[in-house]
Amino acid sequence: HGVKGMTEVNEREFKISVPSPYTFTIGDTRNYGVYEGGGTVTEVKKPERVNF
């Protein structure tokens, strides 16, 4: 939380992609405000059901 500018991402969960060891993406943000700084990311692992 705590993102300035692109406040649409605050207090939300996103499935991310990791294109390199030091970056991640959250998908299409074209309709969000312009990122101005700040923010904290917390990893949340979701259970995945696998049928055998």
Secondary structure as the mmCIF struct_conf table of DSSP 4:
data_model
#
loop_
_struct_conf.conf_type_id
_struct_conf.id
_struct_conf.beg_label_comp_id
_struct_conf.beg_label_asym_id
_struct_conf.beg_label_seq_id
_struct_conf.end_label_comp_id
_struct_conf.end_label_asym_id
_struct_conf.end_label_seq_id
STRN STRN1 LYS A 4 LYS A 4
BEND BEND1 GLY A 5 GLY A 5
HELX_RH_3T_P HELX_RH_3T_P1 THR A 7 VAL A 9
TURN_TY1_P TURN_TY1_P1 ASN A 10 GLU A 11
STRN STRN2 SER A 17 SER A 20
TURN_TY1_P TURN_TY1_P2 PRO A 21 TYR A 22
STRN STRN3 THR A 23 THR A 25
BEND BEND2 GLY A 27 GLY A 27
TURN_TY1_P TURN_TY1_P3 ARG A 30 ASN A 31
BEND BEND3 TYR A 32 TYR A 32
HELX_LH_PP_P HELX_LH_PP_P1 GLY A 33 TYR A 35
STRN STRN4 GLY A 37 GLY A 37
HELX_LH_PP_P HELX_LH_PP_P2 LYS A 45 PRO A 47
#
